[in-house]
């Protein structure tokens, strides 16, 4: 019923996530209602039965931070290199497709891809090193700090 009502008011862009959210809210509301009825219901509550398929909040924040660092590293690439790098690694275009689309040689595409990877890696490692110095428990790349 909630989904039907919401659909009348607004466009639902991700129906599955929306329905999962409604289900979670209904479950939470039911838990709140039960907890107010009597404390004996707390003995029956099994938190494992309400496991979320969403990543933990700290994992989501970590992933967002890594993406922001990656985005900043890509933004620092020279314009042509950035175009090639994004076409290759974001849009999944082949080297031939990129060469044809941008009107450049295949060897130039290969050089830009390699340069983009190298510079992004260096920038992300630089950010990781700076962050690890400030917050030793964090790791921007999600890699073991001893593995380089």
N, C-alpha and C positions, 0 to 999 in steps of 0.2 A: 504494500500500500504506500509506503514511504517513497519508493522508487517511482511509482505512478504519479504521485503528487508532485515530486520534484521535477519529473519530466515535463509537466505542464508549465512549470515556472521557468525552467532553464534548459539549455541544451546539455546533454550528458555526453561528454567526449570520450570517456573511458568507462564504459558500462560495467566491465568486470570489476575494476577497482572500486567503482561507486557501490556496487552491490556488496562487495566484501566489506566496505566501510559501514554500510547499513547493517550488515549482519553482526559486525563487531559492536556497533552501538546498541543493537537490540540485545545482544548477549550481555553487555555491560549494564544496561538498564535492568535486565532480569536479575543479574547478580546484585545490583543495588537494592532492588525490591525485596529479594530474598533475605539479604543481610539485615534489612530493617524489620522483617517479620519476626525472626528469632535467631539467636546466636547458635542454636543447634544445627542450623543449615550450614554453618561454616565447617563443621566436621565432614560434610558431604562434598565440599568444594574441592575439585581436583584441578589445579592450575594447568596441568599438562593437557587437559581437554580443550583449553583455549589458546593453543599455540598459534602464534602469528607466522605467516609465511613471509612477512616483511623483514628486511635486515634490521639488526639492532641499531639503535640510534647512533651509537659511537661509530659503527661501521659505515653508516650512511654519511655521517659528518666527515669521516676519514676519506671516503670516496669522493665526496664533493670537494674537499680540500685538494686532493690529488688532481682532480679534473681542472680546478682553477689554476693550479701550478702548471699543468700541462698546457692549458689555454694560454697562459702568460708566456710560456716557452715558445709555443707556436707563433704567437704574435710578434716575437722578437726576430723571427726568421726574415730574411730578405723577401720582398713581395713575390718574385717568381718562384723561389724555393718554397714559400708558404703555399702558393697555389698548387704546385706539384705535390707537396707533402699532404695537403688536405684531400686532394683528389685520390691519392693513393691510399692513405690510412683512414680517412673518414668515409669517403664515398666508395672505396674498394675498386677504383678503376685500375686497369692494367697499365703497364708502362707504355704499350702501343697506343692505347686509347688516350692516355695523357699527352703523348707526343703529337698525336693527330689533332686533338682538341686545342692544344696550345700552339701548334705549329712549330715545334722544336724537335731537335734530334733525340732519338732514343737514348743515346749516351748522355745527353744533357739531363733527361728525366732521371736516369740512374744516378747521376752525380747529385742532383737535387734531393732525391730520396735519401741517399746516404748522408748528405750534409745535414738534412733536416733531422734525421734520426740522431746523428752525432750531437748536433747543437741542442736538441731538446733533452737528450739524456744528460749532457753536461749541465744544462740549466737546472734540470730537476735534481740532479745530484748536489748541485751548489745550494739549492733551496733546502734540500734534505739535511745537508751538513749544517747549514745555518740554523734550521729548526731543531736539529738534534742537540746543538750546542745550547740552545735556549731551553728546550724541553727534551731531555734525553730519552724519555719513554716513547716519543712519537717517531714515526717513520713515514715520510711523505710518499715514497715509492711503494711502500708495503713490502719491502725486501728486508732480508736479514742484513743488518748494518755491517756485519763482518764479511758479507759476500759482496765483492766488488769486481 
